[in-house]
Amino acid sequence: MIKYMKPLKMFQETLKRTIDMPQSVFIGFNVTDKNVSLAVSDYCYLRARALCVLPRDQTLLDNLVSKVQDCGFDLEGIIVAGKYHDSPPMNIHNLIHDLCKKGKFQSLKYACYTDNVTSPNAKSAKSQYLELGWKDSIDISLVVHMLQANLDVFNTLVERHKK
């Protein structure tokens, strides 16, 4: 069962996990005009790390399935961010449904942002990276920062839940 959730609700659902459940991770996608960047959390939901940058072409779905399956843990959920400039937008909901169908993922939660979930300072940094030809570096950096920001919110909720 594929379930779209608002980010806060997804994290609240994650709090219901029990210790006897298998370890799982969150994966972050950042969708741009030409690429989809991926980041993955650790199984404790404390840190995000870069995974890869994939081109938005006909191999995207196969590559996404492969990367998600190769992460080595069960998938707790996917957090997607996207901002489009030149090309037509990708339907994130269709992408997630196709990913689950092709990868045979059962019971997956996902959340979407249709605007940038980054610092306003990222725009000036991005233009500097683009001048140097480091487009993939900034894309992967943005997805790591987006996923890390979400993990930080999640951990804040965990601390509040303990009190």
C-alpha positions in Angstrom: 0.0 0.0 0.0 1.4 3.4 -1.1 0.5 6.2 1.3 1.1 9.9 0.7 1.5 11.8 4.0 2.4 15.2 5.1 5.9 15.2 6.5 4.9 15.7 10.1 2.3 12.9 9.9 4.9 10.6 8.4 7.3 11.2 11.2 4.5 10.7 13.8 3.8 7.3 12.2 7.5 6.4 12.3 7.4 6.9 16.1 5.1 3.9 16.3 7.8 1.5 15.1 8.8 -1.1 17.6 12.3 -2.5 18.4 11.5 -5.9 16.9 10.8 -4.4 13.4 13.7 -4.5 10.9 16.0 -1.5 10.6 14.9 0.9 8.0 16.0 4.1 6.3 14.5 7.2 4.7 15.5 8.1 1.2 15.4 11.7 -0.1 14.9 12.6 -3.7 15.5 16.1 -5.1 14.0 16.5 -8.6 15.5 19.1 -10.9 15.1 19.8 -14.6 17.8 17.3 -15.6 18.5 15.2 -12.6 17.1 13.3 -9.6 19.6 13.4 -6.7 19.3 10.8 -3.9 20.3 10.8 -0.3 19.8 8.1 2.4 19.5 8.3 6.1 21.2 6.0 8.6 18.9 3.5 10.3 18.9 5.6 13.4 17.5 8.5 11.5 20.3 10.8 12.7 22.3 11.5 9.6 21.8 11.8 5.8 24.5 11.0 3.3 24.7 11.4 -0.5 23.8 8.4 -2.6 23.9 9.5 -6.2 22.7 11.8 -9.0 20.6 10.1 -11.8 19.7 11.7 -15.1 16.0 12.4 -15.8 15.8 10.1 -18.8 14.1 6.8 -19.8 16.4 4.8 -17.5 15.4 6.9 -14.4 12.8 4.4 -13.0 15.1 1.4 -13.4 18.0 3.3 -11.8 15.8 4.5 -8.9 14.6 0.9 -8.2 18.1 -0.4 -8.2 19.5 2.3 -5.9 16.6 2.0 -3.4 16.9 -1.8 -3.4 20.7 -1.7 -3.0 20.6 0.6 0.1 20.6 -2.6 2.3 17.8 -1.7 4.7 14.0 -1.7 4.6 12.6 1.5 3.3 10.7 3.5 5.9 9.7 6.3 3.6 10.7 8.7 0.8 10.8 12.4 1.1 10.7 14.2 -2.2 11.5 17.8 -3.0 11.3 19.4 -6.4 11.5 22.8 -8.1 11.3 23.1 -11.8 12.6 25.7 -14.2 12.8 24.9 -17.9 11.2 21.5 -18.4 7.7 20.3 -17.7 7.3 19.2 -14.1 7.5 15.5 -13.2 4.4 14.1 -11.5 5.9 13.0 -8.2 2.9 11.0 -7.2 3.1 9.0 -10.5 6.8 8.6 -10.0 6.4 7.1 -6.5 3.6 4.8 -7.7 5.6 3.6 -10.7 8.7 3.1 -8.4 6.7 1.0 -6.0 5.1 -1.1 -8.7 8.3 -1.7 -10.5 10.3 -2.4 -7.4 7.5 -4.4 -5.7 7.7 -2.3 -2.6 5.0 -3.0 -0.1 3.5 -0.4 2.3 5.5 2.7 1.5 5.0 6.2 2.9 6.1 9.3 1.1 6.0 13.0 1.6 6.5 15.8 -1.0 7.6 19.4 -1.1 7.0 21.3 -4.3 9.3 24.2 -3.3 12.9 24.3 -2.2 13.5 23.0 1.4 16.8 24.7 1.7 18.4 27.8 3.0 18.0 31.1 1.1 21.8 31.1 1.0 21.7 28.0 -1.3 20.7 30.1 -4.3 23.9 32.2 -4.2 26.0 29.1 -3.5 24.3 27.3 -6.4 25.2 30.1 -8.9 28.8 29.9 -7.8 28.9 26.1 -8.3 27.3 26.5 -11.7 30.0 28.9 -12.8 32.6 26.4 -11.8 30.7 23.6 -13.6 29.8 21.7 -10.4 26.1 21.2 -11.0 26.0 17.6 -9.7 27.8 18.6 -6.5 25.2 21.3 -5.6 22.3 19.0 -6.5 23.6 16.2 -4.3 24.3 18.7 -1.5 20.8 20.1 -1.7 19.2 16.7 -1.3 21.4 15.8 1.6 20.5 19.1 3.3 16.8 18.6 2.6 16.8 15.1 4.1 19.0 16.1 7.1 16.6 19.0 7.8 13.7 16.5 7.9 15.7 14.1 10.1 16.4 17.0 12.5 12.7 17.8 12.7 11.9 14.1 13.3 14.5 13.9 16.1 13.0 17.0 17.7 9.6 15.3 17.7 11.1 12.2 19.2 12.6 14.2 22.1 9.2 16.0 22.7 7.4 12.6 22.6 9.7 11.3 25.3 8.8 14.2 27.7 
